[in-house]
Amino acid sequence: MNRIGGAGKSPKALEPNSALWNKGFVIIILVSCLVSFGNFIVGSAFSYWIIDIGGTRATFGLVHGLYSALCLISRPITGWFADNGNRRVTFILSCFVYVSSMILMLFSPIFGLFVGLRLIQGLGIGSAQTMVTACSYDEIPVSQMDRGVGYIALINSLATSATPALAIKTYNTGGPGPLVVWSTIAIVTGIAVSFFVTFRKNEAPEKKKLRDVFDVRQLFDIRCLKPAIPLAFSVNLTMGVQTFLTLYGREIGIPNPGWFATLSAIVMVAARLLLDRFKAADPFPRKRIYMSFVLFFAKLIVLGFCKNTFMYCLAAVLSASGNAILSPLLSSMVIRSVPNERRGVAASTVGICGDIGMIIGSIGGGFIAEALGYSTLYFVSIIPVAFCVIYYRAVLDGKFVPWDMRGTKEKELPASGEKQ
């Protein structure tokens, strides 16, 4: 079957024993990297930008949290379009919204308009990322879902590893203008490359009404909820509080705080290679999951006590190691909770988890940092991670069964969870 190109039939789910590194997987990863770079090159220096035009740490946290909230709002609607609508058109329109609002931010005469345009950006990037993620799942054999998700995260991290350092250096020398130019080039290139991807279409599309787009039973799937909770409140909430690392690094005298992301990417490569070398029989190895939680605790403790470059770099190593293990496993659980035709909803759920973590981490973290300082912020962040360990032990450990491994009767349960 023709899997690449703008024409041809829609791609079907890959066979379980298919090769992970197929052409479609490589091309969709490239699109994902370009979109991620376009987002990160501006986002990495956005804290500097907003403070330089009169904002505070709390203001930055609030705006970043609202930005994530708009990403969240866009994801379930995009997930519905991924399962029922035109994927290509949705992706291109989402990119246009992101780029146009970003360009207008440069010429915004008032702070309120600037913030409003930034929030519109959130709608655009949330939708674009969700669509790319949904398409990438079609290119991963179900038995290798955790490896595929892990490599997507890894390659995106590599593609954007030097982005924070580059963004901060570029901002310090030329302001936000060059960042907007680089972001626009990356997004437009991503759109061009996407024409080499076969976007899945419905074999027999039904005529949909507007109210169908906002039907909660279609936008969400209760089967994704259990693994989504620890994904949101461990991996992604700690990523939310890490949005303050550039300001924290500046405060404690780190020469270029953006190198945290670069070091994290290097460690993720090493961690991914080790995980592939020592494969586990269990698709969700419990020892690795608990070890990753320990790494999260250690990272937050080190950040709480951080006073120098060595501790800052140690936190980056711990952060990347924990993320390399836990994020792909929990994301794979979410994806494998539902059948193939609901992968758009699964993709939006993974994205929503990230947004919830960013919202809580950014808004709550901004107020905590403003009132009590960054050290306290990272110590307080230990609490939700501890909750996730207890939750995982009680709800998921030894109890989670992927959709593709369930019995016939269990598969017949309705997606919304209501009784038949």
C-alpha positions as CSV (number, residue, x, y, z in Angstrom):
1,M,0.0,0.0,0.0
2,N,1.2,3.5,-0.8
3,R,2.0,5.1,2.5
4,I,3.8,8.3,1.4
5,G,2.5,11.2,-0.6
6,G,-0.5,13.4,-0.8
7,A,-2.5,11.0,-2.9
8,G,-3.5,7.4,-2.5
9,K,-5.6,5.5,0.0
10,S,-5.5,6.2,3.7
11,P,-2.9,4.3,5.7
12,K,-4.2,1.5,7.8
13,A,-2.9,0.3,11.1
14,L,0.5,-1.3,10.8
15,E,1.0,-5.0,11.5
16,P,2.3,-5.7,15.0
17,N,5.6,-7.1,13.6
18,S,6.2,-4.2,11.1
19,A,9.4,-2.3,11.2
20,L,9.3,0.8,13.4
21,W,11.6,2.8,11.1
22,N,9.4,3.0,8.0
23,K,9.3,6.0,5.6
24,G,6.1,7.4,7.0
25,F,7.5,7.3,10.6
26,V,10.7,9.2,9.5
27,I,8.8,11.9,7.6
28,I,6.2,12.5,10.3
29,I,9.0,12.8,12.9
30,L,10.6,15.5,10.7
31,V,7.3,17.4,10.5
32,S,7.0,17.1,14.3
33,C,10.6,18.4,14.8
34,L,10.0,21.4,12.7
35,V,6.7,22.3,14.5
36,S,8.4,21.8,17.9
37,F,11.4,24.0,16.9
38,G,9.0,26.7,15.7
39,N,7.3,26.6,19.0
40,F,10.4,26.3,21.3
41,I,12.5,29.0,19.6
42,V,10.0,31.7,20.7
43,G,8.8,30.0,23.9
44,S,12.3,29.5,25.3
45,A,12.9,33.2,25.5
46,F,9.3,34.3,26.1
47,S,9.9,34.8,29.8
48,Y,12.6,37.4,28.9
49,W,10.3,39.0,26.3
50,I,7.3,39.5,28.6
51,I,9.4,40.8,31.6
52,D,11.3,43.2,29.3
53,I,8.0,44.8,28.2
54,G,6.8,45.3,31.8
55,G,5.7,41.9,33.1
56,T,6.7,40.1,36.4
57,R,7.4,36.5,37.2
58,A,3.8,36.1,38.3
59,T,2.6,37.7,35.0
60,F,4.8,35.3,33.0
61,G,3.4,32.3,34.9
62,L,-0.2,33.5,34.4
63,V,0.3,34.1,30.6
64,H,2.1,30.8,30.1
65,G,-0.6,29.0,32.1
66,L,-3.4,30.6,30.0
67,Y,-1.4,29.8,26.8
68,S,-1.4,26.2,27.9
69,A,-5.1,26.4,28.7
70,L,-5.8,27.5,25.1
71,C,-3.7,24.6,23.9
72,L,-5.8,22.3,26.0
73,I,-9.1,23.7,24.7
74,S,-7.9,23.2,21.1
75,R,-6.7,19.6,21.6
76,P,-10.0,17.6,22.0
77,I,-11.6,19.5,19.1
78,T,-8.5,18.7,16.9
79,G,-8.7,15.1,18.1
80,W,-12.2,14.9,16.8
81,F,-11.2,16.3,13.5
82,A,-8.3,13.8,13.4
83,D,-10.8,10.9,13.7
84,N,-13.6,12.4,11.7
85,G,-12.5,15.4,9.6
86,N,-9.8,16.5,7.1
87,R,-6.4,16.2,8.8
88,R,-4.3,18.1,6.3
89,V,-6.6,21.1,6.2
90,T,-6.8,21.2,10.0
91,F,-3.0,21.0,10.3
92,I,-2.3,23.8,7.8
93,L,-5.0,26.2,9.3
94,S,-3.5,25.6,12.8
95,C,0.0,26.5,11.6
96,F,-1.4,29.6,9.9
97,V,-3.1,30.8,13.2
98,Y,0.1,30.2,15.1
99,V,2.4,32.1,12.7
100,S,0.1,35.0,11.9
101,S,-0.6,35.8,15.6
102,M,3.1,35.6,16.4
103,I,4.0,38.1,13.7
104,L,1.3,40.5,14.9
105,M,2.8,40.3,18.5
106,L,5.9,42.1,17.2
107,F,3.7,45.1,16.3
108,S,1.3,45.1,19.3
109,P,1.1,48.6,20.7
110,I,-0.4,47.6,24.1
111,F,0.4,44.8,26.6
112,G,-3.2,43.4,26.6
113,L,-3.3,42.9,22.9
114,F,0.2,41.3,23.1
115,V,-1.2,38.8,25.7
116,G,-4.3,38.1,23.6
117,L,-2.3,37.3,20.5
118,R,-0.1,35.0,22.6
119,L,-3.2,33.1,23.7
120,I,-4.4,32.8,20.1
121,Q,-1.0,31.2,19.4
122,G,-1.8,28.6,22.0
123,L,-4.9,27.6,20.0
124,G,-2.8,27.2,16.9
125,I,0.1,25.3,18.3
126,G,-2.1,23.0,20.4
127,S,-4.0,22.0,17.3
128,A,-1.0,21.6,15.1
129,Q,0.9,19.4,17.6
130,T,-2.2,17.2,18.3
131,M,-2.7,16.6,14.6
132,V,1.0,15.6,14.0
133,T,0.9,13.4,17.1
134,A,-2.3,11.6,15.9
135,C,-0.7,11.0,12.5
136,S,2.5,9.7,14.0
137,Y,0.6,7.0,15.9
138,D,-0.6,5.6,12.6
139,E,3.0,4.9,11.6
140,I,3.9,2.9,14.8
141,P,3.3,-0.8,15.1
142,V,1.1,-1.3,18.2
143,S,3.6,-3.7,19.8
144,Q,6.3,-1.1,19.6
145,M,4.2,1.9,20.7
146,D,6.3,2.8,23.7
147,R,9.5,2.6,21.6
148,G,7.9,4.8,18.9
149,V,6.6,7.4,21.3
150,G,10.0,7.3,23.1
151,Y,11.9,8.0,19.8
152,I,9.5,10.7,18.8
153,A,10.2,12.5,22.1
154,L,13.9,11.8,21.9
155,I,14.3,13.1,18.3
156,N,12.2,16.2,19.1
157,S,14.4,16.8,22.1
158,L,17.5,16.5,19.9
159,A,16.0,18.8,17.3
160,T,15.3,21.4,20.0
161,S,18.2,20.6,22.3
162,A,20.2,23.7,21.5
163,T,17.0,25.8,21.0
164,P,16.8,27.4,24.5
165,A,20.5,28.4,24.4
166,L,20.2,29.6,20.9
167,A,16.9,31.5,21.6
168,I,18.4,33.3,24.7
169,K,21.6,34.2,22.8
170,T,19.6,35.5,19.8
171,Y,17.2,37.4,22.0
172,N,20.0,39.1,24.0
173,T,21.6,40.3,20.7
174,G,18.6,41.0,18.5
175,G,15.4,40.9,20.5
176,P,12.3,38.9,19.6
177,G,12.3,39.8,15.9
178,P,14.9,37.2,14.8
179,L,13.1,34.5,16.9
180,V,9.9,35.2,15.1
181,V,11.6,34.8,11.7
182,W,13.2,31.5,12.6
183,S,9.9,30.2,14.0
184,T,8.1,31.2,10.8
185,I,10.6,29.5,8.6
186,A,10.4,26.3,10.7
187,I,6.6,26.1,10.6
188,V,6.3,26.9,6.9
189,T,8.9,24.2,6.2
190,G,6.9,21.8,8.3
191,I,3.8,22.5,6.2
192,A,5.8,21.8,3.0
193,V,7.2,18.5,4.3
194,S,3.7,17.4,5.4
195,F,2.7,17.1,1.8
196,F,4.9,14.0,1.7
197,V,2.7,12.4,4.4
198,T,-0.5,10.4,3.7
199,F,-3.0,11.8,6.1
200,R,-5.5,9.2,7.1
201,K,-9.1,9.7,5.8
202,N,-12.3,8.0,6.8
203,E,-13.2,5.2,4.4
204,A,-16.9,6.2,4.4
205,P,-17.2,9.6,6.1
206,E,-20.5,10.4,7.6
207,K,-22.1,13.9,7.4
208,K,-21.5,15.6,10.7
209,K,-23.4,18.4,12.3
210,L,-21.7,21.2,14.2
211,R,-23.0,19.9,17.5
212,D,-21.2,16.6,16.9
213,V,-17.8,18.5,17.1
214,F,-18.6,19.5,20.7
215,D,-20.1,16.2,21.8
216,V,-18.2,15.4,25.0
217,R,-18.6,11.6,24.3
218,Q,-16.7,12.1,21.0
219,L,-14.1,14.6,22.3
220,F,-13.0,12.4,25.2
221,D,-12.7,8.7,26.0
222,I,-13.0,7.5,29.6
223,R,-10.7,4.6,28.8
224,C,-7.7,6.9,28.5
225,L,-8.3,8.5,31.9
226,K,-6.5,6.2,34.3
227,P,-3.0,6.3,32.7
228,A,-3.6,10.0,31.8
229,I,-3.7,11.1,35.5
230,P,-0.1,10.2,36.5
231,L,1.1,11.5,33.1
232,A,-0.4,14.9,33.8
233,F,0.6,15.3,37.4
234,S,4.1,13.8,37.4
235,V,5.9,14.2,34.0
236,N,4.0,17.2,32.8
237,L,3.5,19.2,36.0
238,T,7.2,19.1,36.8
239,M,7.8,20.2,33.2
240,G,5.4,23.1,34.0
241,V,7.5,24.3,36.9
242,Q,10.6,23.9,34.8
243,T,9.4,26.8,32.7
244,F,10.9,29.0,35.4
245,L,14.4,27.4,35.0
246,T,15.7,30.2,32.7
247,L,14.7,32.9,35.3
248,Y,16.0,30.7,38.2
249,G,19.3,30.2,36.4
250,R,19.6,33.9,35.8
251,E,18.9,34.6,39.5
252,I,21.6,32.1,40.8
253,G,24.2,33.3,38.2
254,I,24.1,30.5,35.6
255,P,25.8,32.0,32.4
256,N,23.3,30.5,29.9
257,P,20.4,28.7,31.6
258,G,19.3,27.4,28.2
259,W,22.0,24.7,28.3
260,F,19.7,22.7,30.7
261,A,17.7,21.6,27.7
262,T,20.9,20.7,25.7
263,L,22.3,18.5,28.4
264,S,18.9,16.9,28.9
265,A,18.7,15.9,25.3
266,I,22.2,14.3,25.4
267,V,21.2,12.3,28.5
268,M,17.9,11.3,26.8
269,V,19.9,9.8,23.9
270,A,22.0,7.7,26.3
271,A,18.9,6.6,28.2
272,R,17.0,5.7,25.1
273,L,19.9,3.6,23.8
274,L,20.2,1.8,27.1
275,L,16.5,1.1,27.3
276,D,16.6,-0.4,23.8
277,R,19.6,-2.5,24.7
278,F,18.0,-4.0,27.8
279,K,14.4,-4.7,26.7
280,A,11.9,-5.9,29.2
281,A,9.4,-8.7,28.6
282,D,6.6,-6.7,30.3
283,P,5.4,-3.8,28.0
284,F,5.1,-1.6,31.1
285,P,8.0,-2.7,33.4
286,R,7.1,-1.7,36.9
287,K,10.7,-1.5,38.2
288,R,11.5,1.1,35.6
289,I,8.4,3.1,36.3
290,Y,9.1,3.2,40.1
291,M,12.8,4.1,39.3
292,S,11.7,7.0,37.2
293,F,9.6,8.3,40.0
294,V,12.7,8.2,42.3
295,L,14.5,10.2,39.6
296,F,11.8,12.8,39.7
297,F,12.0,13.2,43.4
298,A,15.8,13.5,43.2
299,K,15.5,16.2,40.5
300,L,13.2,18.4,42.5
301,I,15.3,18.1,45.6
302,V,18.4,19.1,43.7
303,L,16.6,22.0,42.1
304,G,15.3,23.1,45.6
305,F,18.9,23.2,46.9
306,C,20.5,24.4,43.6
307,K,23.1,27.1,44.1
308,N,25.6,26.5,41.3
309,T,26.2,25.2,37.8
310,F,27.1,21.7,38.9
311,M,23.7,21.2,40.7
312,Y,21.9,22.8,37.8
313,C,23.5,20.3,35.4
314,L,22.8,17.4,37.8
315,A,19.1,18.3,37.9
316,A,19.2,18.2,34.0
317,V,20.6,14.7,34.1
318,L,18.0,13.5,36.6
319,S,15.2,15.2,34.7
320,A,16.1,13.7,31.4
321,S,16.6,10.2,32.8
322,G,13.2,10.2,34.5
323,N,11.4,11.6,31.5
324,A,13.1,9.1,29.1
325,I,11.6,6.2,31.1
326,L,8.3,7.4,32.3
327,S,6.9,9.7,29.6
328,P,6.9,7.1,26.8
329,L,5.5,4.3,29.0
330,L,2.6,6.4,30.3
331,S,1.9,7.9,26.9
332,S,1.8,4.4,25.4
333,M,-0.7,3.3,28.1
334,V,-3.0,6.2,27.0
335,I,-2.7,5.4,23.3
336,R,-3.2,1.6,23.8
337,S,-6.3,2.2,26.0
338,V,-8.4,2.6,22.9
339,P,-8.8,1.1,19.4
340,N,-7.1,2.5,16.3
341,E,-10.1,4.6,15.1
342,R,-10.0,6.5,18.4
343,R,-6.3,7.5,18.2
344,G,-7.2,11.1,17.5
345,V,-8.8,11.3,20.9
346,A,-5.9,9.4,22.4
347,A,-3.5,12.0,20.9
348,S,-5.5,14.9,22.2
349,T,-5.6,13.2,25.7
350,V,-1.8,13.0,25.7
351,G,-1.6,16.7,24.7
352,I,-4.2,17.7,27.3
353,C,-2.1,15.9,30.0
354,G,0.8,18.2,29.0
355,D,-1.4,21.3,29.1
356,I,-2.8,20.5,32.5
357,G,0.6,20.1,33.9
358,M,1.8,23.3,32.2
359,I,-1.3,25.2,33.5
360,I,-0.9,24.1,37.1
361,G,2.9,24.3,37.0
362,S,3.0,27.7,35.3
363,I,0.2,29.6,37.1
364,G,0.7,28.0,40.5
365,G,4.4,28.0,40.1
366,G,4.5,31.7,39.2
367,F,2.7,32.7,42.3
368,I,4.7,30.4,44.6
369,A,8.0,31.7,43.0
370,E,6.9,35.3,43.4
371,A,5.9,34.9,47.1
372,L,8.3,32.3,48.4
373,G,11.1,31.9,45.8
374,Y,12.2,29.2,43.3
375,S,13.6,26.8,45.9
376,T,10.3,26.5,47.7
377,L,8.5,26.0,44.3
378,Y,10.6,22.9,43.6
379,F,10.2,21.5,47.0
380,V,6.4,22.0,46.9
381,S,6.4,20.2,43.5
382,I,7.4,16.9,45.3
383,I,3.8,16.6,46.6
384,P,2.0,15.9,43.3
385,V,4.7,13.4,42.3
386,A,4.2,11.6,45.6
387,F,0.5,11.5,44.8
388,C,1.2,9.9,41.4
389,V,3.3,7.1,43.0
390,I,0.4,6.2,45.3
391,Y,-2.1,6.5,42.5
392,Y,0.0,4.3,40.2
393,R,0.4,1.6,42.8
394,A,-3.3,1.6,43.6
395,V,-4.8,1.9,40.2
396,L,-2.4,0.8,37.4
397,D,0.4,-1.4,38.8
398,G,-0.5,-4.9,37.5
399,K,-4.0,-3.9,36.6
400,F,-3.7,-2.1,33.3
401,V,-4.5,-4.1,30.2
402,P,-3.9,-2.6,26.7
403,W,-6.9,-2.5,24.3
404,D,-5.1,-4.8,21.8
405,M,-4.6,-7.4,24.6
406,R,-8.1,-7.4,26.0
407,G,-10.8,-10.0,25.7
408,T,-13.8,-9.6,23.3
409,K,-16.3,-8.8,26.0
410,E,-14.2,-6.1,27.5
411,K,-13.7,-4.5,24.1
412,E,-17.5,-4.2,23.6
413,L,-17.8,-1.8,26.5
414,P,-19.0,1.7,25.3
415,A,-16.3,4.4,25.0
416,S,-18.2,6.9,27.2
417,G,-18.2,4.3,30.0
418,E,-22.0,4.3,30.5
419,K,-23.8,1.0,31.2
420,Q,-25.2,-0.9,28.2
